[in-house]
């Protein structure tokens, strides 16, 4: 836990520093390095936060994962609204002769939209002159908004006596048995026995313990199949999130829909808004419904939505309805899939890293793939690609259910006696 909190502290602090530095980057190579650091930090936060929630809350983790990803969607929805007042509707650099004139090119705001702006060769773009954009303030405001996060993580480290130079005077916020696993009273007595403490200390103080080769010895092929199929489901569904939010604007403004640019600009916001709403709804729903059932509803809903979008491809109204529906069905796929896969694999936390990595790769690769196909085949291929990805997601989910049924369940006798069982049960305990 100490390693995870230290990594979260370093990563969240790095994000604030990166956002403060971005407006000062006047070289594209330096900007690329800074953005790479930001991506690395965000990847660490994504993986560690999901993994620790699974380890701490285990069978109750579905609710907390839904809450976590609600705030992910809420941040994605809120941050553009914070930046919008500081984005220029005119060219960011005005030549001396036109400093007092208004330009027709909405430079920065249009460049933020994930679409090709078309032929801009007829615009006169001055490269020298008075800088009129205030976009730097948006980055600095976001850096300040994020700053309380590393401060809060450091405070938790301090209160839990995990900071080496400040571990003498503070009182812990929670006792060792108070954080989680409250619904299983037998764990407290079991985990306090001296025989099990060495296993706990050896197995879970290392953040990368799940990557050790000893954990794979004697594992059945279904163990690896569950990891792979789970990652492939998220590869497809998170890839759909990335490619749909990235190219729905381009699809809407092209023929046959030819939606007005300003109206089409609401589609990505509508999509993320319903993702956030769906994650909020999923918090109480996950308390009543099994993660496997939720994933099934999500994948089937995505498939049906894309089918209807293809059938009514000439309807602007249904494009908005379908966008909202797609956001709703995709919203809880990631946390539900995470909870379902970890439930199969006895909450050892290794699947979380594999699934988060698969989702991130899918979001990157499918955007690149769909962008290339749209460029070559036209805008209609955008929906065809979505339909294909939805079918693949459903296929991989069916394979996951198949491997789940074949996956060996531990016997109750071995469950009590095995030292490995003591490891995941104690993951919610603070180590001091």
C-alpha positions as semicolon CSV with decimal commas, in nm:
position;residue;x (nm);y (nm);z (nm)
1;X;0,000;0,000;0,000
2;X;0,287;0,238;0,080
3;X;0,439;0,181;-0,264
4;X;0,103;0,242;-0,431
5;X;0,042;0,565;-0,240
6;X;0,394;0,691;-0,314
7;X;0,341;0,616;-0,684
8;X;0,004;0,796;-0,677
9;X;0,165;1,095;-0,502
10;X;0,448;1,118;-0,757
11;X;0,214;1,070;-1,055
12;X;-0,049;1,322;-0,944
13;X;0,220;1,579;-0,861
14;X;0,380;1,521;-1,203
15;X;0,047;1,600;-1,373
16;X;0,025;1,939;-1,200
17;X;0,384;2,017;-1,297
18;X;0,325;1,908;-1,657
19;X;0,017;2,127;-1,695
20;X;0,211;2,422;-1,556
21;X;0,499;2,362;-1,801
22;X;0,296;2,301;-2,120
23;X;0,229;2,674;-2,195
24;X;0,603;2,741;-2,158
25;X;0,704;2,484;-2,421
26;X;0,816;2,663;-2,738
27;X;0,967;2,354;-2,900
28;X;0,764;2,061;-3,033
29;X;1,019;1,802;-2,912
30;X;1,006;1,941;-2,559
31;X;0,625;1,944;-2,572
32;X;0,625;1,579;-2,687
33;X;0,848;1,480;-2,393
34;X;0,627;1,667;-2,147
35;X;0,311;1,507;-2,288
36;X;0,476;1,163;-2,267
37;X;0,543;1,222;-1,897
38;X;0,178;1,322;-1,851
39;X;0,063;1,002;-2,024
40;X;0,294;0,789;-1,810
41;X;0,164;0,953;-1,491
42;X;-0,201;0,911;-1,593
43;X;-0,140;0,546;-1,681
44;X;0,012;0,484;-1,337
45;X;-0,284;0,649;-1,163
46;X;-0,534;0,451;-1,372
47;X;-0,369;0,116;-1,305
48;X;-0,289;0,161;-0,937
49;X;-0,627;0,307;-0,838
50;X;-0,817;0,023;-1,007
51;X;-0,582;-0,242;-0,869
52;X;-0,595;-0,118;-0,510
53;X;-0,975;-0,089;-0,508
54;X;-0,997;-0,450;-0,625
55;X;-0,748;-0,567;-0,363
56;X;-0,902;-0,374;-0,075
57;X;-1,273;-0,432;-0,136
58;X;-1,262;-0,759;-0,332
59;X;-1,622;-0,882;-0,379
60;X;-1,753;-0,534;-0,294
61;X;-1,515;-0,369;-0,542
62;X;-1,773;-0,340;-0,824
63;X;-1,951;-0,051;-0,649
64;X;-1,627;0,135;-0,581
65;X;-1,499;0,079;-0,935
66;X;-1,822;0,226;-1,073
67;X;-1,777;0,530;-0,847
68;X;-1,413;0,567;-0,955
69;X;-1,500;0,562;-1,325
70;X;-1,792;0,800;-1,271
71;X;-1,539;1,058;-1,159
72;X;-1,320;0,975;-1,460
73;X;-1,612;1,057;-1,690
74;X;-1,710;1,360;-1,483
75;X;-1,358;1,500;-1,517
76;X;-1,359;1,439;-1,893
77;X;-1,689;1,628;-1,914
78;X;-1,590;1,913;-1,682
79;X;-1,237;1,999;-1,796
80;X;-1,335;2,132;-2,143
81;X;-1,589;2,360;-1,975
82;X;-1,311;2,502;-1,756
83;X;-1,088;2,559;-2,058
84;X;-1,355;2,699;-2,292
85;X;-1,362;3,063;-2,164
86;X;-0,990;3,092;-2,236
87;X;-1,000;2,959;-2,594
88;X;-0,980;3,214;-2,872
89;X;-1,245;3,235;-3,143
90;X;-0,995;3,412;-3,365
91;X;-0,648;3,340;-3,494
92;X;-0,408;3,314;-3,199
93;X;-0,147;3,535;-3,370
94;X;-0,248;3,857;-3,543
95;X;-0,023;4,038;-3,786
96;X;0,058;4,400;-3,710
97;X;-0,172;4,523;-3,985
98;X;-0,467;4,321;-3,863
99;X;-0,415;4,346;-3,488
100;X;-0,736;4,539;-3,447
101;X;-0,931;4,338;-3,703
102;X;-1,128;4,023;-3,646
103;X;-1,013;3,701;-3,812
104;X;-1,254;3,452;-3,957
105;X;-1,055;3,147;-3,849
106;X;-1,164;2,999;-3,513
107;X;-0,812;2,864;-3,473
108;X;-0,772;2,709;-3,134
109;X;-1,123;2,589;-3,061
110;X;-1,153;2,418;-3,399
111;X;-0,810;2,259;-3,359
112;X;-0,925;2,095;-3,037
113;X;-1,208;1,917;-3,219
114;X;-1,097;1,571;-3,335
115;X;-1,166;1,615;-3,705
116;X;-0,995;1,735;-4,018
117;X;-1,063;2,108;-4,060
118;X;-1,060;2,079;-4,439
119;X;-0,879;2,305;-4,683
120;X;-0,751;2,615;-4,504
121;X;-0,518;2,732;-4,780
122;X;-0,736;3,035;-4,858
123;X;-0,686;3,174;-4,506
124;X;-0,399;3,411;-4,442
125;X;-0,231;3,279;-4,127
126;X;0,022;3,529;-3,988
127;X;0,317;3,366;-3,811
128;X;0,445;3,682;-3,642
129;X;0,261;3,951;-3,455
130;X;0,063;4,005;-3,136
131;X;-0,039;3,692;-2,946
132;X;-0,403;3,723;-2,843
133;X;-0,484;3,379;-2,704
134;X;-0,527;3,322;-2,330
135;X;-0,516;2,942;-2,350
136;X;-0,218;2,931;-2,111
137;X;-0,451;3,025;-1,825
138;X;-0,658;2,711;-1,886
139;X;-0,352;2,489;-1,833
140;X;-0,247;2,677;-1,519
141;X;-0,599;2,659;-1,375
142;X;-0,608;2,282;-1,436
143;X;-0,267;2,251;-1,268
144;X;-0,400;2,433;-0,960
145;X;-0,722;2,229;-0,954
146;X;-0,518;1,908;-0,956
147;X;-0,275;2,023;-0,683
148;X;-0,498;1,921;-0,385
149;X;-0,477;1,558;-0,506
150;X;-0,105;1,499;-0,432
151;X;-0,146;1,701;-0,111
152;X;-0,429;1,468;0,002
153;X;-0,226;1,157;-0,088
154;X;0,075;1,290;0,106
155;X;-0,153;1,362;0,404
156;X;-0,275;1,002;0,394
157;X;0,085;0,877;0,382
158;X;0,169;1,099;0,678
159;X;-0,131;0,995;0,887
160;X;-0,062;0,628;0,819
161;X;0,305;0,669;0,922
162;X;0,437;0,578;0,578
163;X;0,660;0,884;0,532
164;X;1,006;0,788;0,663
165;X;1,093;1,128;0,812
166;X;0,746;1,190;0,966
167;X;0,645;0,864;1,129
168;X;0,667;0,932;1,497
169;X;0,386;1,161;1,610
170;X;0,083;1,111;1,386
171;X;-0,209;0,886;1,473
172;X;-0,348;0,659;1,197
173;X;-0,681;0,752;1,045
174;X;-0,799;0,388;1,059
175;X;-0,701;0,084;1,256
176;X;-0,547;-0,208;1,068
177;X;-0,875;-0,400;1,052
178;X;-1,107;-0,110;0,985
179;X;-1,055;-0,018;0,622
180;X;-1,224;-0,310;0,446
181;X;-1,357;-0,664;0,471
182;X;-1,601;-0,560;0,742
183;X;-1,863;-0,800;0,613
184;X;-1,643;-1,100;0,692
185;X;-1,582;-1,095;1,070
186;X;-1,381;-1,417;1,063
187;X;-1,103;-1,250;0,866
188;X;-0,995;-1,033;1,153
189;X;-0,908;-1,326;1,376
190;X;-0,761;-1,530;1,093
191;X;-0,536;-1,258;0,963
192;X;-0,401;-1,172;1,305
193;X;-0,245;-1,514;1,354
194;X;0,136;-1,517;1,349
195;X;0,145;-1,800;1,093
196;X;-0,016;-1,588;0,824
197;X;0,168;-1,259;0,876
198;X;0,490;-1,367;0,702
199;X;0,296;-1,464;0,389
200;X;0,121;-1,127;0,386
201;X;0,438;-0,930;0,429
202;X;0,619;-1,125;0,161
203;X;0,338;-1,131;-0,092
204;X;0,190;-0,781;-0,092
205;X;0,449;-0,526;0,004
206;X;0,584;-0,555;-0,351
207;X;0,373;-0,359;-0,597
208;X;0,485;-0,586;-0,882
209;X;0,437;-0,917;-0,700
210;X;0,173;-1,031;-0,951
211;X;0,433;-1,017;-1,229
212;X;0,662;-1,274;-1,064
213;X;0,701;-1,600;-1,253
214;X;0,624;-1,813;-0,946
215;X;0,260;-1,706;-0,968
216;X;0,229;-1,868;-1,312
217;X;0,373;-2,207;-1,222
218;X;0,118;-2,481;-1,264
219;X;-0,147;-2,240;-1,390
220;X;-0,399;-2,390;-1,631
221;X;-0,449;-2,255;-1,982
222;X;-0,786;-2,116;-1,872
223;X;-0,601;-1,886;-1,629
224;X;-0,424;-1,717;-1,921
225;X;-0,735;-1,740;-2,142
226;X;-0,942;-1,540;-1,890
227;X;-0,676;-1,266;-1,883
228;X;-0,649;-1,250;-2,262
229;X;-1,022;-1,257;-2,343
230;X;-1,096;-1,001;-2,069
231;X;-0,829;-0,769;-2,209
232;X;-0,963;-0,815;-2,563
233;X;-1,317;-0,720;-2,456
234;X;-1,184;-0,394;-2,309
235;X;-0,955;-0,348;-2,610
236;X;-1,269;-0,333;-2,825
237;X;-1,505;-0,141;-2,593
238;X;-1,253;0,124;-2,483
239;X;-1,139;0,146;-2,843
240;X;-1,500;0,221;-2,942
241;X;-1,510;0,499;-2,680
242;X;-1,195;0,653;-2,825
243;X;-1,284;0,623;-3,192
244;X;-1,648;0,727;-3,152
245;X;-1,574;1,038;-2,946
246;X;-1,287;1,118;-3,183
247;X;-1,465;1,084;-3,518
248;X;-1,840;1,129;-3,462
249;X;-1,798;1,500;-3,543
250;X;-1,629;1,419;-3,875
251;X;-1,902;1,169;-3,959
252;X;-2,180;1,416;-3,878
253;X;-2,051;1,707;-4,089
254;X;-1,993;1,492;-4,399
255;X;-2,262;1,378;-4,645
256;X;-2,531;1,248;-4,629
257;X;-2,599;1,404;-4,287
258;X;-2,419;1,738;-4,343
259;X;-2,489;1,860;-3,991
260;X;-2,404;2,222;-3,917
261;X;-2,059;2,243;-3,758
262;X;-2,181;2,408;-3,439
263;X;-2,455;2,148;-3,389
264;X;-2,218;1,860;-3,467
265;X;-1,984;1,993;-3,199
266;X;-2,239;1,892;-2,934
267;X;-2,212;1,521;-3,025
268;X;-1,885;1,446;-2,837
269;X;-2,017;1,637;-2,535
270;X;-2,345;1,441;-2,551
271;X;-2,149;1,116;-2,572
272;X;-1,933;1,192;-2,267
273;X;-2,229;1,334;-2,079
274;X;-2,420;1,006;-2,109
275;X;-2,107;0,807;-2,022
276;X;-2,090;1,008;-1,698
277;X;-2,465;0,966;-1,636
278;X;-2,442;0,591;-1,702
279;X;-2,157;0,553;-1,454
280;X;-2,356;0,742;-1,192
281;X;-2,658;0,513;-1,248
282;X;-2,431;0,207;-1,237
283;X;-2,319;0,274;-0,879
284;X;-2,651;0,164;-0,718
285;X;-2,722;-0,085;-1,000
286;X;-2,394;-0,271;-0,938
287;X;-2,507;-0,331;-0,579
288;X;-2,800;-0,540;-0,709
289;X;-2,670;-0,682;-1,035
290;X;-2,376;-0,913;-1,100
291;X;-2,085;-0,768;-1,302
292;X;-2,118;-1,045;-1,563
293;X;-2,481;-0,949;-1,627
294;X;-2,393;-0,582;-1,656
295;X;-2,118;-0,654;-1,910
296;X;-2,359;-0,868;-2,114
297;X;-2,619;-0,588;-2,121
298;X;-2,352;-0,335;-2,216
299;X;-2,203;-0,538;-2,502
300;X;-2,544;-0,634;-2,647
301;X;-2,661;-0,273;-2,614
302;X;-2,357;-0,145;-2,804
303;X;-2,417;-0,401;-3,078
304;X;-2,787;-0,311;-3,117
305;X;-2,711;0,064;-3,112
306;X;-2,458;0,037;-3,394
307;X;-2,700;-0,179;-3,594
308;X;-2,972;0,086;-3,561
309;X;-2,724;0,363;-3,646
310;X;-2,643;0,178;-3,967
311;X;-3,011;0,129;-4,051
312;X;-3,100;0,495;-3,983
313;X;-2,771;0,635;-4,111
314;X;-2,946;0,924;-4,288
315;X;-3,131;1,046;-3,977
316;X;-2,972;1,332;-3,782
317;X;-3,216;1,285;-3,494
318;X;-3,126;0,919;-3,452
319;X;-2,755;1,006;-3,464
320;X;-2,806;1,209;-3,146
321;X;-3,025;0,938;-2,991
322;X;-2,774;0,668;-3,087
323;X;-2,483;0,871;-2,950
324;X;-2,658;0,905;-2,613
325;X;-2,750;0,533;-2,613
326;X;-2,395;0,429;-2,700
327;X;-2,252;0,642;-2,419
328;X;-2,498;0,488;-2,175
329;X;-2,410;0,128;-2,268
330;X;-2,036;0,185;-2,282
331;X;-2,028;0,372;-1,951
332;X;-2,001;0,082;-1,706
333;X;-1,827;-0,173;-1,928
334;X;-1,476;-0,110;-1,795
335;X;-1,546;-0,126;-1,418
336;X;-1,793;-0,415;-1,457
337;X;-1,545;-0,611;-1,669
338;X;-1,272;-0,546;-1,414
339;X;-1,488;-0,670;-1,126
340;X;-1,603;-0,976;-1,322
341;X;-1,254;-1,085;-1,427
342;X;-1,103;-1,032;-1,083
343;X;-1,391;-1,229;-0,931
344;X;-1,303;-1,524;-1,156
345;X;-0,934;-1,501;-1,061
346;X;-0,983;-1,470;-0,681
347;X;-0,897;-1,099;-0,652
348;X;-0,521;-1,129;-0,681
349;X;-0,494;-0,797;-0,865
350;X;-0,289;-0,917;-1,161
351;X;-0,582;-0,910;-1,403
352;X;-0,632;-0,539;-1,336
353;X;-0,294;-0,450;-1,486
354;X;-0,359;-0,667;-1,794
355;X;-0,708;-0,526;-1,847
356;X;-0,609;-0,162;-1,801
357;X;-0,321;-0,210;-2,046
358;X;-0,549;-0,379;-2,301
359;X;-0,801;-0,096;-2,273
360;X;-0,533;0,170;-2,320
361;X;-0,387;-0,005;-2,626
362;X;-0,735;-0,040;-2,777
363;X;-0,813;0,327;-2,729
364;X;-0,489;0,418;-2,905
365;X;-0,488;0,161;-3,188
366;X;-0,853;0,173;-3,293
367;X;-0,850;0,553;-3,327
368;X;-0,552;0,528;-3,560
369;X;-0,713;0,244;-3,755
370;X;-1,052;0,411;-3,795
371;X;-0,893;0,743;-3,890
372;X;-0,702;0,572;-4,171
373;X;-1,011;0,384;-4,293
374;X;-1,230;0,697;-4,293
375;X;-0,963;0,879;-4,492
376;X;-0,956;0,603;-4,756
377;X;-1,316;0,474;-4,760
378;X;-1,530;0,769;-4,656
379;X;-1,732;0,864;-4,349
380;X;-1,982;0,575;-4,369
381;X;-1,703;0,331;-4,278
382;X;-1,704;0,496;-3,932
383;X;-2,028;0,313;-3,840
384;X;-1,922;-0,009;-4,015
385;X;-1,602;-0,017;-3,806
386;X;-1,805;0,039;-3,489
387;X;-2,034;-0,250;-3,578
388;X;-1,737;-0,480;-3,642
389;X;-1,572;-0,381;-3,312
390;X;-1,903;-0,440;-3,129
391;X;-1,933;-0,790;-3,280
392;X;-1,576;-0,870;-3,180
393;X;-1,641;-0,744;-2,824
394;X;-1,945;-0,972;-2,797
395;X;-1,746;-1,268;-2,934
396;X;-1,463;-1,218;-2,686
397;X;-1,716;-1,182;-2,403
398;X;-1,876;-1,514;-2,503
399;X;-1,529;-1,675;-2,497
400;X;-1,466;-1,526;-2,152
401;X;-1,787;-1,678;-2,019
402;X;-1,685;-2,012;-2,174
403;X;-1,342;-2,003;-2,006
404;X;-1,505;-1,892;-1,681
405;X;-1,711;-2,211;-1,677
406;X;-1,396;-2,417;-1,739
407;X;-1,183;-2,231;-1,485
408;X;-1,115;-2,454;-1,179
409;X;-1,276;-2,334;-0,858
410;X;-1,073;-2,376;-0,536
411;X;-1,213;-2,629;-0,292
412;X;-1,326;-2,496;0,048
413;X;-1,063;-2,707;0,228
414;X;-0,778;-2,571;0,021
415;X;-0,928;-2,226;0,047
416;X;-0,882;-2,223;0,424
417;X;-0,543;-2,392;0,435
418;X;-0,364;-2,234;0,142
419;X;-0,124;-1,947;0,222
420;X;-0,207;-1,796;-0,115
421;X;-0,565;-1,746;-0,001
422;X;-0,444;-1,544;0,293
423;X;-0,269;-1,305;0,059
424;X;-0,568;-1,152;-0,124
425;X;-0,779;-1,144;0,192
426;X;-0,527;-0,923;0,365
427;X;-0,479;-0,678;0,086
428;X;-0,709;-0,430;0,255
429;X;-0,492;-0,415;0,570
430;X;-0,248;-0,134;0,620
431;X;0,112;-0,253;0,658
432;X;0,327;-0,060;0,899
